[in-house]
Amino acid sequence: MAEDNAKLKAKITDLEGRSRRCNVRLIGTKDMVIRAARRKQDGLKYDGKSVYLHDDYCPEVMDQRAEYREVMRQPFTLKLKPALLYPARLFIKADDGERRRLFSVKEAQQF
């Protein structure tokens, strides 16, 4: 069993390493880089090609966050500042400084 366990650990390490090869790790400056890229009118480009930055979430979290897609449209039209916090919690900041955390899609729809 110990030999099988060692083989499985090696295989997991190999699979995780291969799955992360396309990822980029930003240390200390991640949020600033994303904000700067969002502020640019023509988007972020490298060698004339567009570059898009997204957080790398597991499929379950992506599905949870996708449920808020429709609900987030209305706060944008009302000039509120919605944001999705990890894993999938809606945070809304109004111009007058009021802040609201909504912990479900149903709660967000009622708000």
C-alpha positions as a Markdown table, in Angstrom:
| # | Residue | x | y | z |
|---|---|---|---|---|
| 1 | Met | 0.0 | 0.0 | 0.0 |
| 2 | Ala | 2.9 | 2.4 | 0.8 |
| 3 | Glu | 4.2 | 1.9 | -2.7 |
| 4 | Asp | 0.8 | 2.5 | -4.3 |
| 5 | Asn | 0.4 | 5.6 | -2.1 |
| 6 | Ala | 3.7 | 7.0 | -3.2 |
| 7 | Lys | 2.8 | 6.4 | -6.9 |
| 8 | Leu | -0.5 | 8.2 | -6.4 |
| 9 | Lys | 1.1 | 11.2 | -4.7 |
| 10 | Ala | 3.6 | 11.5 | -7.6 |
| 11 | Lys | 0.7 | 11.3 | -10.1 |
| 12 | Ile | -1.3 | 14.0 | -8.3 |
| 13 | Thr | 1.8 | 16.2 | -8.1 |
| 14 | Asp | 2.4 | 15.8 | -11.8 |
| 15 | Leu | -1.3 | 16.4 | -12.7 |
| 16 | Glu | -1.5 | 19.5 | -10.5 |
| 17 | Gly | 1.8 | 20.8 | -11.9 |
| 18 | Arg | 0.6 | 20.3 | -15.5 |
| 19 | Ser | -2.8 | 22.0 | -14.8 |
| 20 | Arg | -1.0 | 25.1 | -13.3 |
| 21 | Arg | 1.4 | 25.6 | -16.2 |
| 22 | Cys | -0.9 | 28.1 | -17.9 |
| 23 | Asn | -1.5 | 30.0 | -14.7 |
| 24 | Val | 0.4 | 33.2 | -13.9 |
| 25 | Arg | 1.1 | 34.0 | -10.3 |
| 26 | Leu | 1.2 | 37.7 | -9.3 |
| 27 | Ile | 2.5 | 38.4 | -5.8 |
| 28 | Gly | 1.6 | 41.6 | -4.0 |
| 29 | Thr | 0.4 | 43.6 | -7.0 |
| 30 | Lys | -2.6 | 41.4 | -8.3 |
| 31 | Asp | -5.5 | 43.8 | -7.5 |
| 32 | Met | -3.5 | 46.8 | -8.7 |
| 33 | Val | -2.8 | 45.1 | -12.0 |
| 34 | Ile | -6.4 | 44.2 | -12.6 |
| 35 | Arg | -7.6 | 47.7 | -11.7 |
| 36 | Ala | -5.1 | 49.3 | -14.0 |
| 37 | Ala | -6.1 | 47.0 | -16.8 |
| 38 | Arg | -9.8 | 47.7 | -16.3 |
| 39 | Arg | -9.2 | 51.5 | -16.4 |
| 40 | Lys | -7.5 | 51.4 | -19.8 |
| 41 | Gln | -9.9 | 52.5 | -22.5 |
| 42 | Asp | -8.5 | 50.2 | -25.2 |
| 43 | Gly | -7.9 | 47.3 | -22.9 |
| 44 | Leu | -4.7 | 45.5 | -22.0 |
| 45 | Lys | -2.5 | 44.5 | -25.0 |
| 46 | Tyr | 0.7 | 42.6 | -25.5 |
| 47 | Asp | 2.3 | 42.5 | -28.9 |
| 48 | Gly | -0.9 | 44.0 | -30.3 |
| 49 | Lys | -3.1 | 41.3 | -29.0 |
| 50 | Ser | -5.7 | 41.7 | -26.2 |
| 51 | Val | -4.9 | 40.1 | -22.8 |
| 52 | Tyr | -7.7 | 39.4 | -20.4 |
| 53 | Leu | -7.2 | 38.9 | -16.6 |
| 54 | His | -9.6 | 36.8 | -14.6 |
| 55 | Asp | -9.5 | 35.1 | -11.2 |
| 56 | Asp | -8.9 | 31.3 | -11.5 |
| 57 | Tyr | -11.9 | 29.8 | -9.5 |
| 58 | Cys | -12.9 | 26.2 | -9.4 |
| 59 | Pro | -16.0 | 25.2 | -11.5 |
| 60 | Glu | -18.3 | 25.1 | -8.4 |
| 61 | Val | -17.4 | 28.7 | -7.4 |
| 62 | Met | -17.8 | 29.9 | -11.0 |
| 63 | Asp | -21.3 | 28.4 | -11.1 |
| 64 | Gln | -22.2 | 30.2 | -7.8 |
| 65 | Arg | -20.9 | 33.5 | -9.2 |
| 66 | Ala | -22.7 | 33.1 | -12.5 |
| 67 | Glu | -26.0 | 33.0 | -10.6 |
| 68 | Tyr | -25.5 | 36.7 | -9.8 |
| 69 | Arg | -25.0 | 37.8 | -13.4 |
| 70 | Glu | -28.6 | 39.0 | -14.0 |
| 71 | Val | -28.9 | 40.5 | -10.5 |
| 72 | Met | -25.8 | 42.6 | -10.9 |
| 73 | Arg | -27.1 | 44.5 | -13.9 |
| 74 | Gln | -29.6 | 46.5 | -12.0 |
| 75 | Pro | -27.2 | 48.0 | -9.4 |
| 76 | Phe | -24.9 | 49.1 | -12.4 |
| 77 | Thr | -27.9 | 50.9 | -14.0 |
| 78 | Leu | -28.6 | 52.6 | -10.7 |
| 79 | Lys | -25.0 | 53.9 | -10.5 |
| 80 | Leu | -24.3 | 51.7 | -7.5 |
| 81 | Lys | -20.9 | 49.9 | -7.3 |
| 82 | Pro | -21.6 | 46.1 | -7.0 |
| 83 | Ala | -18.8 | 43.6 | -6.5 |
| 84 | Leu | -18.7 | 39.9 | -6.0 |
| 85 | Leu | -16.7 | 38.8 | -3.0 |
| 86 | Tyr | -15.3 | 35.4 | -2.7 |
| 87 | Pro | -16.8 | 32.9 | -3.1 |
| 88 | Ala | -20.1 | 34.4 | -4.3 |
| 89 | Arg | -21.4 | 37.2 | -2.1 |
| 90 | Leu | -22.7 | 40.5 | -3.5 |
| 91 | Phe | -21.3 | 43.7 | -2.0 |
| 92 | Ile | -22.9 | 47.0 | -3.0 |
| 93 | Lys | -21.5 | 50.4 | -2.2 |
| 94 | Ala | -23.7 | 53.4 | -2.9 |
| 95 | Asp | -22.4 | 56.9 | -3.7 |
| 96 | Asp | -23.6 | 58.1 | -0.2 |
| 97 | Gly | -21.2 | 55.6 | 1.4 |
| 98 | Glu | -23.9 | 53.0 | 2.3 |
| 99 | Arg | -22.5 | 49.5 | 2.1 |
| 100 | Arg | -24.6 | 46.3 | 1.8 |
| 101 | Arg | -23.5 | 42.6 | 1.8 |
| 102 | Leu | -26.0 | 40.2 | 0.3 |
| 103 | Phe | -25.4 | 36.6 | 0.9 |
| 104 | Ser | -27.7 | 34.9 | -1.6 |
| 105 | Val | -29.2 | 35.6 | -5.1 |
| 106 | Lys | -32.7 | 35.7 | -3.6 |
| 107 | Glu | -31.6 | 38.3 | -1.0 |
| 108 | Ala | -30.0 | 40.4 | -3.8 |
| 109 | Gln | -33.2 | 40.2 | -5.9 |
| 110 | Gln | -35.2 | 41.4 | -3.0 |
| 111 | Phe | -32.8 | 44.3 | -2.4 |
